[in-house]
């Protein structure tokens, strides 16, 4: 017998998710959603509104992309919630209340219990935030929620993280229809200063004119975390948190998260531009912005710029835009061995090459051709970003000092990116 759940977008039911007795997954859009001409937002580009019902791998892949990218974490969550870790449907029946974008995937029982309620918030003090971060840092497969918490969430990615609501003064665990507003990630255990590193990269991107997620280094007692303001949330004038729909490029292309890297069969830069961004509201602007994001990852020695780390935002009226940059980490401070540095690979090819050390100007031109851009524009964008790095870094340093950041890795990151930027500008301007 089939099992069903409800799919909400911005709190509005848009369809029913079905798990057939064969295990096959399907999504059927509600008639009212298909008729809502002013809205016209699909669950995913890979699950278009042109068809009332979709089933099979693309539905399953969309759901898996809402969950953590760690088999260990999924196994642990399966144990905690008493469901199969091999079933995205079963896992989301427990944690689908607050997902990326405007989506909530919830049971009929949840719908009945929350029919007339705007949701609740369990407020916690900073000491409790610190306790949760400490546990997440030490027990990296933890859910981020304690026994007794009513609200649950799911976030994709390989690194442990938790989502909370911040109202400007207090942190809280929302439940029901209430949404989280911030993502908190503890440092990685095997690399020093990753919190300050990600902060510096996102701030630098913004100062270079690349739209990036707003982030700061949060200090909670003895714990630190990168605190990222969710760009898929907005607090309205009445203090109500609104959800915006978004999906990552794996979801948009119907790809399972296990193959998010191009070398494993995942999307390429040109697939993202030609099969996703070509349908954006302003495709040329978004293509150029995406090219800048790729160039930025190259400049800062970012090895994790795969398809799941780029997204699009869907808005009513069939409008779609490239989402802000997020999840950027520079390997500059951790790579002191020249031999090892020459082996570092990008997540997606530039003109047919993965290794940073092997990419030359002609490969950027080739990449421009593959993206249906002026080949010389790719070079020009890379050089322009590199030339702006010194001034942008100066702004980042000032901000970091104002915020009291003293982690030594921060200086190493900034100095290393500065040197790499100068070298690339010299090489590509010759």
VOKE-249697 format. One record per residue (C-alpha): x, y, z. Coordinates in steps of 0.2 Angstrom, whole numbers, plus 5000, padded with zeros to 4 digits. Each point is the difference from the previous one (the first is absolute). Layout:
<sites>
XYZ
...
</sites>
This chain:
<sites>
500050005000
500650174996
500550135013
499750184998
500750175006
499650184997
501150124991
499850195005
500850154992
500050155010
498749925012
498849964985
499749824995
500649974982
499949824999
500149825007
501649905001
499749814998
501149855004
499249854991
500149835007
501449964987
501050145008
499850124985
499750185004
498850124992
499550185002
498350054994
499650194999
498450065007
498750074987
500050165010
501850034998
500049964982
498750134997
500850135010
500750104985
500750145011
501149885009
500649874988
501449935011
500549824997
500749895014
501549994988
500650044983
500249814998
498149985005
499250134989
498150055002
499749954982
499749825007
498849985015
500949855006
501849945000
500749845006
501749915001
501850055002
499850184998
498850015014
501149895011
501550114995
499150165005
499649935017
501849935004
500750184996
499050075014
500949885012
501850005007
501349944987
500849885013
499649815001
500550005018
498850145005
498649924991
500449845009
500050095017
498450094996
499149844995
500549935017
499450155009
498350014991
499749824998
499950004981
501049934986
501550104996
499849944982
498350084998
500050194996
498149995002
500149935018
501450125005
499150154994
498449945009
501050045016
501150154995
499050084985
499250135010
501350134996
501049974983
501050114988
498950124991
498250025003
499749825002
499249905014
499749814998
498849955014
498849865005
498150015001
500249995019
501150164999
498750094989
498649965012
501050065015
500650164992
498450044990
499650165010
501650045008
501450124994
501349895008
501050025016
501750045006
501049935014
501250145005
501749955006
501450105008
501850014993
500749885012
498849874992
500550054983
501849975006
499549835007
499249954983
501550064990
501249905012
499049844997
499950034981
501950035000
500449845010
498649894993
499950054982
498549894995
498950085013
498350074994
500250175009
498449975009
499849945018
498749875007
498550115003
500350124986
498450024990
500850084984
501149904988
501050054985
501049934986
501550084991
501149934986
501849995000
501549895007
500450115015
498950005016
498950155003
498450055008
498750134996
499250125013
498950155000
500750175005
498850145003
501450135003
500249975018
499649825004
500449834992
498649874999
499549834994
498550034989
498649864997
498549984989
499850144987
501450115008
501650004990
501850015004
501050154995
501949965003
501249854997
501349975013
501649894996
501349955012
501850004994
500749854991
501149895012
501449964987
500350184994
500450155011
499050164999
498749944987
498750125008
501050154997
500549944983
498349984994
499550175007
501550084991
499649924984
498150055000
500550185005
501350014987
498849944987
498750145005
501450134999
500549944983
498250034994
499449825001
498449975009
500449895014
499049945016
500250115015
501149925013
500950045016
501049905013
498949975015
500749985017
498949905013
501049975016
501549894995
499349964984
500150084983
499049984984
499850074983
498250085001
499250024983
498450104997
498949894989
499750094984
498449894997
499250095015
499450175003
499250085015
498550114995
499550175009
498949905012
501549895005
499349844991
501449904991
499649974982
500749864990
500750024982
500149844989
501849954994
500849854994
501849954997
500749954983
499949825003
498250015004
499750114984
500849874989
499349855009
501649945006
500349895016
501150095013
501249854999
500650064983
500150185004
501850014994
500350014981
501349865002
498749895007
498850034986
499350165007
499550164991
501350114991
500250194999
499250004983
498649895005
499550125014
500150154988
499249924985
498749895008
499550105015
500550194999
499450014982
498350005008
500350145013
499150164999
501650094995
501049854992
501550114995
500250095016
499949835010
501249924988
501250145003
499849995019
500249815000
501650034990
500650125013
499649875014
501149874991
501450124997
499950055018
500249815006
501549994988
500850155008
499849955018
500449814997
498349945004
499949824996
498149975005
499150104986
498949864995
498250004994
499249995017
501050165005
499050114987
498250035000
498650094992
498550105008
498349984993
498750145003
498250024994
499650034982
501349884994
501550115005
501649915004
501750075005
501749945005
500149985019
501450095010
501749915002
500249895015
501149865008
501750074994
501649945008
501750054995
501449865000
501350135000
500549995018
500049815001
501149974985
501850035003
500749864990
500350054982
499849824994
498449985008
499450174994
500349954982
498849855003
498650105006
498449994989
498550104997
498349925002
499550054982
501250014985
500650164992
500249974981
500249815003
501250015015
499849975019
501750045007
500250185005
501849994995
499649944982
498750144996
500750134988
499250154991
499549894985
499049895011
499050145007
499750064982
499449824996
498950005015
499250174994
499649914983
499249865009
498950125010
499650094984
500950165006
501350114992
501649905003
501050155004
498650065013
500549855011
501850065001
499550185003
498849955014
501449905009
501350144998
498750135005
499749915016
501849975004
500450184998
498750055012
500649885013
501250115009
498750145004
498749875004
501149915012
500450165009
498150025003
499949835007
501550025012
499250165007
498349915002
500949855008
500950125013
498450095004
499249835004
501449955011
500649854989
501849955005
500249824993
501749994992
499349904985
499050164995
501650094996
500749854991
498549994990
500050184995
501850014997
500049844989
498550054990
500950174997
501549924994
499149874989
498950144992
501650104995
500849854992
498449964990
499850184994
501850004995
499949834991
498350054991
500550184995
501649954992
</sites>
